[in-house]
């Protein structure tokens, strides 16, 4: 099994650059083999992308592209950011292992959380701020948006 620990920082930076320039998962798999001399399976490539936090630009849907700057803010800052008073939900390109679906949510008060649906169909929420509980109206809006997104 291939591990991200087998790559040096220069190789990791190259992977991020290739993905940012539109490389697909297959392109990355091929380039790892050709340029790094490492044979890697499709599944290992998928795990590597997840481990390194690589975003595949070519696989982002148009409506998700509009939300990408908000996602970048979530990852760069632990503090809640200003919000426009609505709940926004995004879905991960590559789901968290052990889940069927996963993504991020920003509640109306600016708090961020990771959401997931496990293999038993149970919804889970992992807020950035420990102990955070969203307002009841936000929960209802989040669930409605999630239901719409997963259809």
Secondary structure as UniProt FT lines:
FT   HELIX           4..6
FT   HELIX           9..20
FT   TURN            21..22
FT   HELIX           25..36
FT   HELIX           42..52
FT   HELIX           57..59
FT   HELIX           62..76
FT   STRAND          88..91
FT   TURN            97..98
FT   STRAND          99..106
FT   TURN            108..109
FT   STRAND          112..118
FT   TURN            119..120
FT   STRAND          123..127
FT   TURN            130..131
FT   HELIX           136..150
//
